[in-house]
Amino acid sequence: MSIRVRFAPSPTGFMHVGNAIIAIRNWMFARSQDGIFMLRLDDTDDERSEDKYEQGIYDDLKWLGLDWDEFAKQSDRNDRYDLAIDSLKKSGRLYPCYETAEELDMKRKIQLGQAKAPVYDRSALNLTKGDMEKLEASGRKPHWRFKLNDVAVKWCDLGRGDVCFEPGHLSDPVLIREDGRPLYTISSVVDDGELGISHVIRGEDHIANTAVQVELFMALGFDVPVFAHLPLLVGADGKGLSKRLGSLSLQDIRKSGVEPLALVAYLSHMGASIAADGTQSLSDMAAKFDIGAFGRASPRYDPSELNMLNIKVLHNKSFTEIKPQLEAIGLTGVTEEFWAAMHGNVEKLEDAKYWWQVCNGDIEIIVNNDDVEFLKIAAELLPCGDYDENTYGAWIYAVKQKTGRKGKGLFLPLRLALSGKNKGPELKYLLPLMGDKLAKSRLNS
């Protein structure tokens, strides 16, 4: 089978982690199978779709490193939906209904009151031509429903195993609004069928849609794709993320300093038996991707776990990889020696700015009154000229011998005076980077 998958976001908002995990899993699956990854914009919601959201989708996918092989927009394919709709009408599978939202709501309440499933009763099928003419003359406009077959719908799901929907458990779905616009249910099937999508990988909240769409695929003469419905993300507390996804936009995550590789690694491994380690490239992760490795439990999105993985990703980057990023945040003239000294103390790339100032500029240092004379002595003992990694060892030995200090009383005041922090890169690496004049001036201040 030729593998073709799609990521089909709607440009009605900025991408969030819930969108990203679906995009990543589709991309990984395509790349692992030498297949095609399609980006398809489901942009038929004219009222909510905006250019800024469309551009945001492109930007976020590029930031994540998810390139696409093919592209499509639903707004360019309205003629294809019209043809499919005509076909369904001619075959008798699509029928007009005239109930208002209030009337349908009343029917559901009555059914629930009678302990019945709130399934549409198909009363519209009993309307005569005259009935329809009277309703339309009164101002009613029909919405159109797809008549489901009274048979069980079954498929083997890569995420859930064998799935079966018994007849009578689903309402005939509305495929066309009163204003004539097709709904997602049919437009998605037409796209997947005509564009040759072999696998549909999405969240398990689409399970009921799939039961309907399987019948639609067959009614329109398309091959039914293989489905994989995977559990939805929940928060670290185990509660759903649906109401919090707006605060988990990729734009905000990017601004917070998370590396794209860390986010991809984290999301692509969530719910799988093997955890991300932060050392693999995108291609390495794709080569080992297994759609069958995900469990049935909902994966928990924990920002603290993502942060730890982000640290690993940064620490494993070579200078060649990180140099353009350092220059992009303003560290002009950054050297490999600087990154070698700092990388183990950087949690977010922005942290490097502080250590750049430590080595090259002004910082707010910390000096206790009891340490002023001690630091002056240390400054006097600090040699002039060029430093290397051996300078610190010889200097600290001389300071210890002169002052009699040792342990924390020896090391901490020097670190605070030179770096402004009580922890960080080893001073034997910092001293050569800051030089004798800068080091002496801080000790004497």
Salt bridges, closest charged atoms under 4 A:
ASP42 OD1 - ARG40 NE 2.97
ASP45 OD2 - ARG48 NH1 3.45
GLU50 OE1 - LYS52 NZ 3.89
GLU54 OE2 - LYS73 NZ 3.43
ASP60 OD1 - ARG254 NH2 2.60
ASP67 OD1 - ARG31 NH2 3.46
ASP69 OD2 - ARG31 NH1 3.01
GLU70 OE1 - ARG4 NH2 2.58
GLU99 OE2 - LYS107 NZ 3.28
GLU103 OE2 - ARG140 NH2 3.02
ASP105 OD2 - LYS109 NZ 3.33
ASP121 OD1 - LYS107 NZ 3.31
ASP150 OD1 - ARG122 NH1 3.65
ASP157 OD2 - HIS229 ND1 2.53
ASP172 OD2 - ARG122 NE 2.69
ASP179 OD2 - ARG181 NE 2.85
ASP191 OD2 - ARG40 NE 3.52
ASP191 OD1 - ARG77 NE 2.53
ASP192 OD2 - ARG6 NH2 2.89
ASP192 OD1 - ARG40 NH1 2.85
GLU194 OE1 - ARG77 NH2 2.74
GLU194 OE2 - ARG80 NH2 2.94
GLU204 OE1 - ARG160 NH1 2.98
GLU215 OE1 - ARG93 NH2 3.09
ASP237 OD1 - ARG244 NH2 3.59
GLU259 OE1 - LYS317 NZ 2.68
GLU327 OE2 - LYS323 NZ 3.99
GLU350 OE1 - LYS353 NZ 3.18
ASP371 OD1 - ARG405 NH1 2.86
